[in-house]
Amino acid sequence: MAGFAPLEGRRLLDVGAGSGKLVQFFRGRAIDAHGIEPSRALFDRFLAGDTAFTYATLDEFHASDPQTFDIVTAFDVIEHVADPREFLRAVSTFLEPGGIFFVSSPDVESLTAKVFGRRWHFYYPYHLSYSVREPSREPPRRMDCACIDARHRGRLRSTAYMIRYAQRR
């Protein structure tokens, strides 16, 4: 992230904060980071009682506290929403002009996804969409934003890991 924008002295919002580790990491480095989590179970288990986190959807959070941020993150979140374009629109309401949005999603176009087909480990019933590239490369015009980078992050796996994974599938 620091390769795209300086983080120090900036305000950051993590959408879908989960267990809160990213926000806690940034706060430990004196970055003004906040998180929202729409899952009551995750919020209650990991985040309740920490004022850096709010239990809300994007729209609820915006209605209750319409602040803006220099940086917004949504790592492994967009695949859980039914309408990625609407999600991106909602995220844009939190960005300062010139702000940066970092998003990640399982890559349905990856070699692993193609090799394993329907048995690819990211095909979950609670994943509602799989392609972050389409809506992020061509965001709705009213958002006045552009995709500055898109790449397959990938992960290096040992041969033993891949063999065990294939055997289980």
PyMOL commands that set and color helices and strands:
alter all, ss='L'
color gray80, all
select helices_A, chain A and resi 21-27+40-47+58-64+78-80+84-92+111-119+133-137+141-143+159-168
alter helices_A, ss='H'
color red, helices_A
select strands_A, chain A and resi 11-15+32-37+53-55+69-75+95-104
alter strands_A, ss='S'
color yellow, strands_A
deselect
rebuild
show_as cartoon
